[in-house]
Structure formats: C-alpha cells, structure tokens
C-alpha cells in the first residue's frame, strides 16, 4: 500500500488532503511542522511527501531542502502543495529539491496524476 506523509500546519488542509488520499486507497501520516515532517519522514520512510510552504518554524522550502540533501531521505519525492502561487515560488521550490509544485486548493485529479507520475 502506498504511504504518503502530509506536512501541513492547517487542520483543514490536512483533512482535505487526507480525504483525497484515503479515497484513493493511500495510507496517510501527517506532521504539523517542517521540523516534525523531517523527523516523521526518517521514522516512516513514506513513498512520497506532500509539503506545505507557509508554516511556523522551519518552512516547507527549508524542510524540503533538508530532506532532499539528506542521504537517508533523498530518494523520497517531495511535492510542494501551497497557496504560494507565484512563478518565483515554484522555481524556488523546485530548486530546493521538490519534484512537483501544486497550488492550493488542489484538485483531486491533479494531485492523483502527480502522485502516480512520481510513484506509479
């Protein structure tokens, strides 16, 4: 079973994303901060990480950079899922190591297309 870690400080966004993933037969874990996301990623070794950008403490760009540079977690694809919709944000997210960049509110079809393209 596919396992995805959602890193987002918004209970509403967690609920929405978790609902989409579970409807599609995906096991979901979550973290509420960039710091917690890094710890959980190392513990769980999920198949993919959905990463918010705007969070207190370590933001999603910083957490993504940390995860993609760490040999223990570098193979886990990170998808940014954020309200930051500027082209410069997208470019920066990809430069931090993200494989894809989706803008909230994300459509279920788009999310699942991206997930399938990255992990089959």
C-alpha positions in Angstrom: 0.0 0.0 0.0 1.3 3.4 -0.9 2.2 5.6 2.1 2.2 9.4 1.9 3.3 11.9 4.6 1.4 15.2 4.6 3.3 18.1 6.2 0.9 21.0 6.8 0.1 23.1 9.9 -3.6 23.7 8.8 -6.1 21.1 10.2 -8.4 22.0 7.3 -5.8 21.3 4.6 -4.8 18.1 6.4 -8.4 16.9 6.5 -8.9 17.7 2.8 -5.7 16.1 1.5 -6.1 13.1 3.8 -9.7 12.6 2.5 -8.5 12.6 -1.1 -5.6 10.2 -0.5 -7.7 7.8 1.6 -10.4 7.7 -1.0 -7.8 6.6 -3.4 -6.5 3.7 -1.2 -3.4 5.5 0.2 -2.2 5.2 3.7 -1.6 8.7 5.3 0.5 10.0 8.1 0.9 13.7 9.0 3.1 16.2 10.6 2.2 19.8 11.6 5.6 21.5 11.1 8.7 21.3 9.0 10.7 20.0 11.9 8.2 17.3 12.7 8.0 16.4 9.0 11.7 15.7 8.8 11.6 13.5 11.9 8.5 11.6 10.7 10.0 11.2 7.2 13.0 9.5 8.7 10.9 7.3 11.0 8.3 6.3 8.4 10.2 6.4 5.1 7.0 7.2 3.2 6.7 6.7 -0.6 6.1 10.4 -1.1 5.8 13.7 1.0 3.2 16.4 0.4 4.8 19.6 1.8 3.1 22.9 2.6 5.4 26.0 2.5 4.0 28.5 5.0 4.5 27.0 8.5 5.9 28.3 11.7 9.5 27.5 12.4 11.1 25.6 9.6 9.1 26.4 6.4 8.4 24.0 3.6 11.2 25.2 1.4 13.7 24.7 4.3 12.3 21.3 5.2 12.3 20.2 1.6 16.0 21.2 1.2 16.9 19.3 4.3 15.1 16.1 3.2 16.4 16.1 -0.3 20.0 16.7 0.8 20.0 14.0 3.5 21.1 10.7 2.0 18.6 8.9 4.3 15.6 10.7 2.8 16.8 12.0 -0.6 15.0 9.2 -2.5 11.6 10.2 -1.2 9.9 12.5 -3.7 8.6 15.8 -2.2 5.6 17.6 -3.8 5.0 21.2 -2.6 1.3 21.9 -2.0 0.9 25.5 -1.1 -1.1 28.7 -1.5 2.1 30.5 -2.8 1.2 30.7 -6.4 4.0 33.0 -7.9 6.3 31.6 -10.5 9.3 32.6 -8.4 7.9 30.5 -5.5 7.6 27.5 -7.8 11.1 27.9 -9.2 12.5 28.2 -5.7 10.6 25.1 -4.5 11.9 23.1 -7.4 15.5 24.4 -6.7 15.1 23.1 -3.1 14.6 19.6 -4.5 10.8 19.3 -4.9 9.7 17.1 -7.8 6.4 18.9 -8.4 4.6 22.1 -7.2 0.8 22.3 -6.8 -1.1 25.4 -5.8 -4.0 25.1 -3.2 -6.9 24.5 -3.5 -5.6 21.4 -5.2 -7.9 19.3 -7.5 -8.1 15.6 -6.7 -7.4 14.7 -10.3 -4.3 16.9 -10.4 -3.0 15.5 -7.1 -3.5 11.9 -8.1 -1.9 12.5 -11.5 1.2 13.9 -9.9 1.4 11.1 -7.3 1.0 8.4 -9.9 3.7 10.0 -12.1 6.2 10.0 -9.3 5.5 6.6 -7.6 3.4 4.7 -10.1 
